[in-house]
Amino acid sequence: SDSLHCIHLIKGPQVKYHIHAVFILDIKELTSQNNASLCHTFREGNQCANFFAKLGASSDADFSSHDSPPEGVRDLIRNDAI
């Protein structure tokens, strides 16, 4: 899916009839309660997110948790910080 489209759904007016309307509303509430903000960036602007998206897409697990950064992401974290 297009992440910019998702950002517009979350930041825009309430959508009652979207297939994911409940999730969108949950995200809106969580971001407002935690004083968080969302913004779009291209894949090249956040290589860590791209890495984890690919990692998740290649996994059969429903949920994954990491106690430390997986192999291959440490350099990306450093690059994103710069």
NUBALUM-748611 format. One record per residue: x negated, y, z of N, C-alpha, C, O in turn; residue number from 1; residue in one letter. Coordinates in steps of 0.02 Angstrom, whole numbers, plus 32768, in hexadecimal, padded with zeros to 4 digits. Layout:
# NUBALUM-748611
R     nx     ny     nz    cax    cay    caz     cx     cy     cz     ox     oy     oz     i   aa
R      X      Y      Z      X      Y      Z      X      Y      Z      X      Y      Z   NUM    a
...
//
This chain:
# NUBALUM-748611
R     nx     ny     nz    cax    cay    caz     cx     cy     cz     ox     oy     oz     i   aa
R   7FD6   7FC5   8000   8000   8000   8000   7FD4   803E   8000   7F98   803A   800D     1    s
R   7FF1   8075   7FF2   7FCD   80B4   7FEF   7FCD   80D5   8033   8002   80E6   804D     2    d
R   7F92   80DF   8050   7F90   80FA   8094   7FA8   8143   8097   7FC3   8157   80CA     3    s
R   7F9F   8169   8062   7FB8   81AD   8061   8005   81AC   8065   8023   81D6   8087     4    l
R   8023   817D   8044   806C   8175   8048   8080   8166   8090   80B2   8182   80A8     5    h
R   805B   813C   80B3   806A   812C   80F9   8064   816A   8125   808E   8175   8150     6    c
R   8031   8191   811A   8028   81CF   8141   8064   81FD   8137   807D   821A   8167     7    i
R   807B   8203   80F9   80B6   822D   80EA   80F4   8212   810D   811D   8239   8126     8    h
R   80FC   81D0   810F   8135   81B2   8131   8134   81C1   817C   8167   81CF   819A     9    l
R   80F9   81BD   8199   80F2   81C7   81E1   80F8   8211   81F4   8118   8222   8226    10    i
R   80DB   823D   81CC   80DB   8284   81DD   811A   82A8   81C4   8129   82DF   81DB    11    k
R   813E   8289   8196   8179   82A9   8179   81B7   82A0   81A3   81B4   8287   81DC    12    g
R   81F0   82B4   8188   822F   82AC   81AC   8241   8262   81B5   8227   8237   8191    13    p
R   826C   8255   81E5   8280   8210   81F4   82A0   81F0   81B7   82CA   820E   8195    14    q
R   828C   81B2   81A9   82A9   818C   8172   82D2   8153   8190   82B7   8124   81AC    15    v
R   8314   8158   8189   8341   8127   81A9   8345   80E6   8183   834E   80B1   81A1    16    k
R   833E   80E9   8141   834D   80AE   8119   830F   808E   80FA   8315   8067   80CA    17    y
R   82D5   809D   8113   8297   807E   80FB   8292   8039   811B   82A7   802F   8154    18    h
R   8275   8009   80F7   826F   7FC5   8110   8247   7FC2   8151   8251   7F95   817A    19    i
R   8219   7FF2   815B   81F0   7FF4   8197   8201   802F   81C4   81D6   8049   81E8    20    h
R   823F   8045   81C2   8254   8081   81E7   8246   807B   8232   8231   80AC   8251    21    a
R   8250   8041   824F   8244   8037   8297   81FA   8040   82A7   81E8   8061   82D8    22    v
R   81CE   8023   827E   8186   8029   8289   816F   8071   8280   8146   808A   82A5    23    f
R   818B   8092   824E   8179   80D8   8241   818C   8103   827D   8165   812E   8293    24    i
R   81C7   80F8   8298   81DD   811E   82D3   81B1   810E   830F   81A0   813C   8335    25    l
R   819F   80CF   8319   8171   80BD   834F   812F   80E1   834A   8114   80FA   837B    26    d
R   8114   80E4   830E   80D4   8106   8303   80DB   8151   8311   80AF   816F   8330    27    i
R   8112   816E   82FA   811E   81B5   8307   811F   81C3   8353   8101   81F3   836B    28    k
R   8142   8198   8378   8147   81A0   83C0   8103   8197   83E2   80F1   81BE   840E    29    e
R   80DE   8164   83CE   809C   8158   83EC   806C   8191   83DF   8047   81A5   840C    30    l
R   806C   81AC   83A3   803E   81E3   8394   8052   8222   83BA   8026   8248   83D0    31    t
R   8092   822E   83C3   80A7   826A   83E8   809A   8262   8433   8088   8293   8453    32    s
R   80A3   8226   844E   8098   821A   8496   804E   821E   84A8   803C   8233   84DF    33    q
R   8023   820A   847A   7FDC   8208   8487   7FB6   8242   846A   7F78   8242   8469    34    n
R   7FDA   8274   8453   7FBB   82AF   8436   7F87   829C   8400   7F50   82B8   83FE    35    n
R   7F9A   826C   83D6   7F6F   8255   83A0   7F85   8275   835F   7FBE   828A   8358    36    a
R   7F58   8277   8330   7F69   8291   82EE   7F51   8260   82B9   7F22   823B   82C4    37    s
R   7F71   8261   8281   7F60   8236   8249   7F4E   8262   820D   7F6D   8296   8201    38    l
R   7F1C   824C   81E8   7F0B   826F   81AA   7EF1   823B   8179   7ED5   8208   818C    39    c
R   7EFA   824A   813A   7EE5   821C   8105   7E9C   8229   80F4   7E85   8262   80F2    40    h
R   7E79   81F3   80E8   7E36   81F8   80CD   7E2D   81C1   8099   7E4B   818C   809F    41    t
R   7E05   81CE   8068   7DF8   819B   8036   7DCC   8164   8052   7DA9   816F   8083    42    f
R   7DCE   812B   8034   7DA8   80F1   804A   7D5E   8102   8055   7D3F   80EB   8084    43    r
R   7D43   812B   8029   7CFD   813F   802F   7CF0   8169   806D   7CB7   816C   8085    44    e
R   7D24   8189   8087   7D1D   81B4   80C1   7D21   818F   8103   7D10   81AB   8137    45    g
R   7D37   8150   8102   7D3B   8129   813F   7D2A   80E1   812E   7D57   80B7   8127    46    n
R   7CEC   80D3   8129   7CD6   8090   8114   7CE6   805C   8149   7CEE   8021   8139    47    q
R   7CEA   8070   8189   7CFB   8040   81BE   7D42   8027   81B5   7D4F   7FEB   81BA    48    c
R   7D70   8054   81A8   7DB6   8040   819E   7DBB   8012   8161   7DDF   7FE1   8163    49    a
R   7D97   8021   812D   7D96   7FF8   80F1   7D7A   7FB2   8102   7D95   7F80   80EA    50    n
R   7D45   7FB0   8129   7D26   7F70   813E   7D59   7F45   8164   7D62   7F0A   8154    51    f
R   7D7C   7F63   8195   7DAB   7F3D   81BD   7DE9   7F2A   8195   7E07   7EF5   81A2    52    f
R   7DFD   7F53   8165   7E36   7F41   813A   7E24   7F03   8111   7E4D   7ED5   810A    53    a
R   7DE9   7F02   80F5   7DD3   7EC8   80CF   7DCB   7E8B   80FB   7DDD   7E54   80E7    54    k
R   7DB0   7E94   8137   7DA7   7E5D   8166   7DEB   7E3F   8178   7DF2   7E01   817A    55    l
R   7E1C   7E69   8185   7E5F   7E50   8196   7E80   7E2E   815C   7EA2   7DFB   8165    56    g
R   7E77   7E49   8120   7E96   7E2B   80E5   7E79   7DE6   80D5   7E9B   7DBC   80B7    57    a
R   7E3B   7DDB   80E8   7E1B   7D9B   80D9   7E24   7D68   8111   7E0C   7D2F   810C    58    s
R   7E48   7D7A   8145   7E52   7D4E   817F   7E98   7D31   817F   7EC7   7D50   8168    59    s
R   7E9E   7CF4   8198   7EE0   7CD4   81A0   7EFE   7CE2   81E5   7F38   7CD1   81F1    60    d
R   7ED8   7D02   8210   7EEE   7D0F   8255   7F24   7D46   8255   7F20   7D75   822E    61    a
R   7F55   7D3F   8281   7F88   7D73   828A   7F6D   7DAF   82B0   7F84   7DE7   82A7    62    d
R   7F3B   7DA2   82DB   7F1F   7DD7   8304   7ED5   7DC7   8311   7EC3   7D8E   831D    63    f
R   7EAC   7DFA   830D   7E64   7DF2   831C   7E4F   7E28   834D   7E64   7E61   8347    64    s
R   7E24   7E16   837C   7E09   7E45   83AB   7DBD   7E3D   83AC   7DA4   7E05   83A6    65    s
R   7D99   7E74   83B1   7D50   7E73   83B0   7D35   7E94   83EF   7D46   7ECD   83FD    66    h
R   7D0A   7E71   8413   7CEA   7E8D   844E   7CB1   7EBC   843C   7C9F   7EE9   8462    67    d
R   7C95   7EB2   8402   7C60   7EDC   83E8   7C69   7EE1   839C   7C8B   7EB7   837E    68    s
R   7C4A   7F12   837D   7C53   7F19   8335   7C3C   7EDA   830F   7C06   7EC0   831D    69    p
R   7C64   7EC3   82E0   7C51   7E88   82B9   7C12   7E97   828F   7C02   7ED0   8280    70    p
R   7BF0   7E61   827D   7BB5   7E67   8252   7BC7   7E8E   8213   7BF9   7E80   81F3    71    e
R   7B9E   7EBD   8201   7BA8   7EE3   81C4   7BCA   7F26   81CE   7BCD   7F4E   819F    72    g
R   7BE4   7F33   820A   7C08   7F72   8212   7BDF   7FA7   8238   7BF0   7FE2   8237    73    v
R   7BAA   7F93   825A   7B82   7FC4   8280   7B65   7FFC   8255   7B68   8037   8268    74    r
R   7B4A   7FEA   821C   7B2F   801E   81EF   7B67   804B   81D5   7B5D   8088   81CD    75    d
R   7BA1   802F   81CA   7BDA   8057   81B3   7BF1   8088   81E9   7C03   80C1   81DA    76    l
R   7BF0   8072   8227   7C01   809E   825F   7BD1   80D9   8261   7BE6   8113   8269    77    i
R   7B92   80CB   8259   7B5F   8100   8258   7B6B   8130   821E   7B68   816D   8226    78    r
R   7B7A   8115   81E2   7B86   813F   81A7   7BC5   8169   81B1   7BC5   81A4   819E    79    n
R   7BFA   814C   81CD   7C37   8173   81D8   7C2B   81AB   820A   7C49   81E1   8204    80    d
R   7C01   819F   823C   7BF3   81D2   826D   7BCE   820E   8250   7BD6   8247   8266    81    a
R   7BA6   8200   821D   7B81   8236   81FC   7BB0   825F   81D2   7B9A   828F   81B2    82    i
//
